[in-house]
Amino acid sequence: MTSPLNPIRAISSVRSKAVVFAYVLLVAVLSKAALAAPSPVFSSIYREFRTRDHRGMVMRLPEDSVLPWSNLYASLSDYQIGYIRVNLTTQPNCLARVCEIGYFATSTKEQASLVRGVVNRPDVIENSPITLSDGIVGTYHHVNHRGVSAGPFSVVMWEQGGQYYLISLPGTSPTARQQIIDIATSMASEEPVIP
């Protein structure tokens, strides 16, 4: 025969389980926040982005763990209203091609030609659809550029939240392809930077 349930023991057990659940949930949330935060490389971009008038645009930046470079510097440049570009370089404030790694860009729908123009060219030899995150579909492009100072490069493009996003990085090897897709996936997953 079983004894009747002690109400104080039952309440204590429920309370203990609730505390454990709350603790596990808090650790999970804090771990995700600690692991999936935009790279500190972009802290100056945040400050500068928030001081400019971007007419309601947002920027998405990748988390640190997907960036394969040890010496990375970022600078913000606006070419036109409706277009934002983050240059990635191996040296601070360097605009020469010798230290350029690549760039991230975003545009409004009105300025989409600035982003889409990068892949609407005859030297694009691959256009492959890719899934980034939460149903966001982008396109990977292999561009076989034959210019004086640039070789083949990879581009990922996607539309999210009414803006177009683009990442352009050198190289088209399987490793370079996976790196740019990982960066795009991270950017699509991160909360946007809002001025």
Buried (B, 14 or more C-beta within 10 A) or exposed (E): EEEEEEEEEEEEEEEEEEEEEEEEEEEEEEEEEEEBBBBEBBEBBBEBBEEEEBEEBBBBBBBBEBBBEEEBBBBBEBEEEBBBBBBBBBEEEBEEEEBBBBBBBBBBEEBBEBBEEBBEEEEBEEEEEBEBBEEBEBBBBBBBEEEEEEEBBBBBBBBBEEBBBBBBBBBBEEEBBEBBBBBBBBBBBBEBBEB
